[in-house]
Amino acid sequence: MTRTPPPSDWVVYLVVLGTVAAIMYGKYLMGKGDAPIDEVIKEDIEELEKDVEHIVEEVENKLK
């Protein structure tokens, strides 16, 4: 029998960080309040859209 080599370190780090992020996001949603999930997600999407617009503006300014 041959043993397979262990996965690269970056794969392990990615899996661990993904798991931690999912757990933290779940706790965030639970702690956000009793608002319906649709409202919570809509608020989060609006915040992310603003952040993305800001990042796009910064990148455009750096490219000019």
N, C-alpha and C positions, 0 to 999 in steps of 0.2 A: 504494500500500500504506500502510496506517495501522499505526502501532506501538501496541501495547497498553501502557498505563502499568504501571510495575513494581508489584509487590504492596506493600501497606502494610508498614511496618516491623515491626509486631507479628506479622505472618504469618511473616516471615523469622526473627524472634527465636524464635517458637514452634517452627519447624522445626529450627533449630539446637539449641535447648535439648532438644527431644525426641530428636534424634540423639545428643547428648552423654549424656543420661540413659540411653538404651538401651545405648550403648557401656560406660558406667560400670557399669551393672547386669550386663552380660555379664562384665566383668572381675571384678566382685564374686563372681559365681557360680563363675567359674573359680578364683578365689583362696580360696574358702570351704573347699575341700578335696575329697576324693574321695568324699564322702558321696553316696548316690543323690539324684537331683534331687528326688524326692518328699519326702525328709526335709528337704532344704534349703528347699523351698517351704513345707512344713508349719511349720517353725520360723519362717520369715519371716511367714507368715500369723498365727501366734500372737502374734508381736511387734506386728504391725500392729493386731490386734484389741485388744490391751492399750492401744496408743496411742490408738486410736479411742475406746475406753471412757473414757480419761482426758480426751480432748478433749470428749466429750459431757458428762461431769460438770462440766467447767469452764464450758461454755456454759450448762448448766442452772443452775449457781450464779450466773452473771452475769445470767441472766434473772429470778431470784427477787428 
